[in-house]
Amino acid sequence: MQVRDFSDGIQVAQAMLVRDLEVRVQSAGGECLELLLGDRTGSVLARLDDDVQRARQICCVGAVVHVRGRFRAEPRDGGRLLLESVRAAGQGEYDPQELAGGPHRTTAQMEGDLRALVETVQNAHLRRLLSALLGEASSTWTRYRDAPAAKHYHQAYRHGLLEHCLAVAQAVGAISATFPGIDRDLAVTGALLHDIGKLEAYELSDGAIGMSDQGRLHGEIALGYYRVRRQIERMRGFPTDLERALLHIILSHHGSLEHGSPVVPCTREATLVHMIDNLGGKLGSFDRVQRDLPAGAQWSGYDKGIGAGAYFGARTLEGERAAA
């Protein structure tokens, strides 16, 4: 059974991917194991109260485990699996393709769109920089193509970074002509590179995403800033003012100090990239939440990535009319 089809009270006995885990101390004493389990249709919270020490040895991030338990729907967070048992899954008990999520477009389509977008950048210095960092022959392209965009909230799957950065850059390129004073080449380049620090900040293993030591110690913004600045320093004749403006986009793209940016957006281009990046992340969260909804459900529980419960009633009604 797929995660999106879970409903209140059903018994679950199947292989699932461990996406996250945390050991918690219960109020009455003892430990419980909180898991984030999933398949390609979504994720579900799970809790195990018994035999926690043995389960901790099995349930590492990226492991495929066979679980037994009952699903309980909850209005706030969608629900959770109350686990009775957990064991390592055998190879014949699951299809790896059914456990990992993925983008809406194929990798080849996204790469073709990215190459076409880069061709529209007229500034020779920015074109050289994009070629050095994202060109097919570059040392970083394969990692950029394959990396996730996040650990949980949006595009948290293989090729998610490419999907997210491309969507942000395409939207930035389209909107740049609407408002005066925006350097389109700079904004598009900043959009394509704003999350490049995630190449080092996240680790992807068998469909599960974790934070690397560098990600925990330095953060993805600092890692991205350093990578782009280091590449620019290798290039002769790169204008200082252009370098400053591009690096400002990377440093400020989270939009505020409390959200992790060391500076806030102070240019048109940085403001535009931040706004579209935030929009892309929010809409990506809607995709994730909808994948987790039981069949026929219109409202999700509260979701931190959206900041509210998400409503999908209009789309549900359209599907019912189409089926009629």
N, C-alpha and C positions, 0 to 999 in steps of 0.2 A: 504494500500500500504506500502511496506517495504521501509526503508530509501535508501537501495542500488538501488532501482528502480526509485528514484526521477529523473526527467529530467526538463530541463529548461521550465518554463512557466506553469507547471501543478498546478492545484488547489488541496490543501491538506485539508482534514477535517477528523481528526482521533485522537485517544488517543496516547500519547507519554510520555516517562519517562523523567523527568527533571534530568539531570546529573550535571549541573552547571548553575550558573546564576550570573549576574553582572549588577548593575544599573550604567548607564553612563550619564553624563551631555552632552547634545548636544550643538554644537557650537552656534546655534541660541537661546539657552536657553531652559529650561525644561529638563526632564529626558527621557531616553529610557531604555528598559529592554533587555539585551542581554542574550540569553539562549543557553545552549547546550542540545538539545533534542535527544532522541534515541530510538531504539528498538534493538532486538537481532542481526540485520544485520549491525548496525553502528550508527553513530551520525551525527547530522546536526546542524549548527549554526542557530539561529533564532533571530529575532529582533521585538520588539513591541514598537511602538511610542505613542500609545493612551491608556488612562486609566491605566497608569503604576502603580499607587498606589494600585488600586484594584488587579491587577495581581500579585503584590509583595506578597500579603497575600495568594495567591493560589500557587504560583510557588516556593515552597521550594524544596531543593535538596531531591530527592527520591519520590516526588509527581508524580502522573500520571495525566496529564492534557489533555483536549480535545482542539485541536488548529484548527483554520481555517486560511488559508493564501495561498500565491503563492510562489513557489520555483523559485529562480533565480540562474542560474548557473554562477559561477565566476571562471576564470582561475586560480587565485592564491590559493584560499582556498577551491575550490570545489563547493561553492555556499552556499546560506542561504535561510531560510524561512522568507518572509516578512509577519508578522502576522497581521491579521485583528481582531482576538478575541482569548481569552484564558479563559477557565473555568475548574473547577474540573471535572474529568471524573467519570462517574458512574461505578459501579462494572461490570455491564453487557456490557460495551462498549469496553472491552479489555480482552485479555488473558495474565496474568502475564508472562507466559512462552515465549510469543512472544516479550517481552520487554527487557529481560535480556540476555546479551551475555554469552559465556561460552567457556571452553577449547575444544581442538580437541579430547582429549581422555576422557574416563569416569573416574570418581573419583576412582572407584575400580581399574582400570588399573594403574592409577598413583600411588596409594598407594602400590599396589603390586610391581611395579617397584622400588619405594623408599625402601621398605623393602628388596628387593633383593640387591639393591646397598649398603645398610647399612651392609648387611651380608658380603660384600667383604672387609670391613674395618677391618684390622687385629690388629691395635693398641687398646689394651684393654681400655685405658683411654678415647680415642675418642669414642669407642663403648659405653662406659658407659654414656658419655656425650650425645651422640645422643639418647640413650634410655631414658635418663632423660628429654630431650627436645622434642623429636619427637616420642617416643614410644607410642603405642596404649593406655597405661594406664596413660600417662603423662597429666598434667593439661593444657599443651599448644597444644597438637596434634590437637584437634578439631578446634581450632582457626587458626592454621597453615594450615590445610586442606581447610578451608573455606575462608580465607582472599584473597583480591585482591592483585595483584602485583604492581599496580599503580593506580593513579586517572584517567589518560587519555591515556598515550602514549602507553603502552603495557600491555597485560593481565589485563586490567581494568575490571575485573568481578570476581564473586565468583569462588573460587578454582584457581584463577590466580597465587597466590603466590606459591602454590604447583607445578603448571605446570612450572612456570619459574625456581624456584630453582632446581627442579628435572632435567630439561633440561640442566641447567648450570652444575650441578654436574655430570650428565652422560657424557657430553662432556669433562669436566675436567678429569674424570676418564679415558676416552679413550685416550686423548692426553698426559696424564702424562707419558705413556710408550714411547712416541716418543722423548722426550727431557730428557737428563741426569740430574741428581741432584734434581729431583722433588720428594718430599715426597707425594706419591699419597694419603695415608690415610688423611694426613693433608689438602691437597688441596680439596678432596671430602667433608670432614667435613666442611671446610670453605665455600664451594659452597652451601651446604645444609643450612647453618646457616647465610649466609652473609646478607640476607634481613629479618631476624627474627624480627628486630625492627618494621617492618610494621604491626605486630600484634597490636601494640599500636598506631602507627602513623596514621592508616586509620580506618575509620568507614564505614561499609557497611549496608545500610538500603534500603530494597525493590529494590535492584539492583543499587542504586545510591551510589557513593563513595565520602566521604568527609574527610577532615583532622580533626583529633581529636585535643583537646587542647594540649595534650602531643606532638603530631606530630608537631604542630606549634611552641611550646615553646622549644622543645629539638631536634627534628629531628630524623629520623628513624635510622641513624647510631649510635647516642649516645644511643638511646633506645635499639638497638640490642647489642651493646657493654656491656651495663650494665646488660642486661638479661643473656648473656652468662657468663660474669665474675662472677655474683652473683651465678649462678649454679655451676661453677667450684669451687668457694670458699666453697661450701657445700660438695665437694667431697674430701675424704682423699687421699693423695698421688699423686695428679695430678701434673706432672712435671712442674716446673716454666718456663722452656724454651719452652715447648709445649704450655702452656697457652699464653705466650707472642707471639708466632708465629701465633696462631689461632686468637687472638684478633687483631693482626695487619692486617690480611685478612679482618676482618669486618670493621675496621677503614679506610682502604685504598681502599675499593672496588669501589668507584666512580672514582678513578684514579688521581684526581687532586684537588688542593685546591679550584679552582674556581667552581668545580662541587660538592662541599660539603664535601669532605673527609678532615679530620683534618691532615692527613699525606698522602703521596703518597706511592705506593707500593715499598717496599724495599727488597722483597724476591721473589724467583722464584714462590712460591705458590701464594703469593698475586698478583703478576703480571699476572699469568695465570687466576686466578679467575676474576680479573678485566677485562681482555680482553674478556673472554667468557661471562661474565655478560653483557658487552657492546654489544657484538655480539647478544646475546639473546634478549636484549632490542630492538636493531635495527630491527631484523627480526620480532619480535612481532609487531613493528610499521608497517611493510609491511602488516602483516595480517590485522591490524586495518584499514589501508588506503584502502586495496583492498575491505574490506567489505563495505566501504563508497562509492566506485565508482559506478556510474550508469552502467547499463547493457551495455556491448559492449565498454566501455571506456578503453583506453590503458594507458593514462597518468593521474596521479593525479595532483592537484595543489601542491604548495610548502607545505611541511610538516615539522614542527619544529623537530619532533622526528627523522626524517631521515636526515634532513638538505638539502633536495632537493625535486623535484617532483619525484614520483615513477613511473616506467614503467612496465607494465604488458603485453606488446605486445606478447612476446613469448608464455606465457600461453594462451592468447586469441587465437592465431593461432593454438595451439595444440588442443584447444577445438573445433575450427571450423573444423579441419581435422577429429577429432573423430566423429563429428556429420555428416560429409559428407558420 
